[in-house]
Amino acid sequence: MLSEIRIESLGAISAATAEFDGGLTVLTGETGAGKTMVVTGLHLLGGSRADATKVRSGSDRAVVEGRFTTAELGAGVTARVEEILDSSGADRDDDGSVIAARSVNRDGPSRAYLGGRSVPAKSLSGFTNELLTLHGQNDQLRLMRPDQQRAALDRFADVTTQLARYRRLRDDWLAALRDLEDRRRRARELAQEADRLHFELDEIDAVAPQPGEDDALVADIRRLSELDAVRDAVQTARAALAGDGDDAVESFSAAGAVGQARSALETSNDAELKALAEQLNTALTVLVDVSAELGRYLSELPSDASALETKLARQAELRTLTKKYAADIDGVLAWAQESRDRLVQLDVSEDTLAELARRVDTLQGEVAAAAQSLTKVRVKAAKGLAKAVTEELAGLAMAGAEFSITVTPLAARADDSAPLVLASGESVHAGRDGVDAVEFGFAAHRGSDLLPLNKSASGGELSRVMLALEVVLAASTEGTTMVFDEVDAGVGGRAAVQIGRRLARLARTHQVIVVTHLPQVAAYADIHLVVDAGLDGGGGSRGRAKSSGVRRLDDEDRVAELARMLAGLGESDSGRAHARDLLDAARADREQPA
């Protein structure tokens, strides 16, 4: 929930702070006072493009800061919000709220902040989009776009699982298809590259290097170059440890001497001497092990003088590979493995191409099945959403209106690079969001032809269609904040009352903030804020624009503001009486059970 917004130097607003509670909050004021700047500020917090022209004249930058609470959100939204905060390194305030901010410089880049951390605007958008649903004055026009209509249907149908599966299979299919086409197109080129790799791999395989063999050869060559000295050192050390041979007298060896000492101590009954005897036993074990290792080492020393030449010849063979392919033998082996993997991709044999074509066909079938599963969910949801929206329109003083949703296949274009053939044999365009074209239809009166929404709805009717959609779709986003900027444009009379009633009902489960010119809507508000603009008193008959401010109205001020909105009669008794009647009727209506 949005609990507070602070705006500095944005459009008509020099500095203003507005506090929000749950329920329905309306913002009213004269045209040009800066009401929409509040929504603009929320759009900036939502990560929208920063427009330097919105910076107030005479200021270097505009700043928007919002304070959000998350205690009212559902478990799923809360989890996503926490993930965003953790990944951004953002901190909550002492009261558990989160502060999001955006600055727009007149000359230079904009800045975004979340929980005291500087973050990319995209990260800020990820956070606020979980909490805010914004509907500006141009959002009705976006509702005309097919992609927005499909998105609204998908939001109602909750096709997350089906869409993710379709996209994964589609990516695999397109990758395999591109691979097949590439191999067929570049068959000669790939065959030449394969021949070169085969020659180079044969050269490596002929030498058959082993991991780390070059380093081992260096050590062997160094040892063989000093073979006599090494053999003398090993023999001397072994004789000192174990004697000169099998018939050597034990007392002339280190092992024999330690053994004698151990035996002497073991005959004593003294505990300390017995402990020392155990230590000597450990030492004797080490001496015996080292002696055995020296014997093994001595036995492995080559007796043939030609061993050195053999090692040097092997080293020369390995160097021919390290000069061509890598700095060392491990690098050569890694290059060889990469080349073998590459050869698999270069295989343009008939058998390989046939196998790859079979895989493409299999994947295409799986994509088609996933697409049809997605279509099935959308078709079913379209009926439910159309019925629910039609019912909502009846409650918005459009009892004879009908809303429809059609889901039809996207026919493949003549230049389609990857048309998808369905089980029915129909060729369709496999877009990232499926194979379906979604179109909203509308008829304002019973008996009228259902036509596409962009051809059949007036501005006021379109506003009510959008509101009806939001009321129906809101069930899955309980606890979030919904902002409407003049959603009631082009509407008046009884329809305006119904819009106010629906917004008030929506506010039972959501925080709803509405910018409106209609007193019928404002009368339903739990909180009424007004954006005031005055004139600078300096000089002459023509003043210059003064900064706007936001203030919260009490009951009497609400009466005056509603009277002004009704007919500009804020000070007249008749206007105020009419305003009080409107407030009383709205309050009585709101007290009725849902």
Order of alpha helices (4+ residues) and beta strands (2+ residues): beta-beta-beta-alpha-beta-alpha-beta-beta-beta-alpha-beta-alpha-alpha-alpha-alpha-alpha-alpha-alpha-alpha-alpha-alpha-alpha-beta-beta-beta-beta-beta-alpha-alpha-beta-alpha-beta-alpha-beta-beta-alpha-alpha
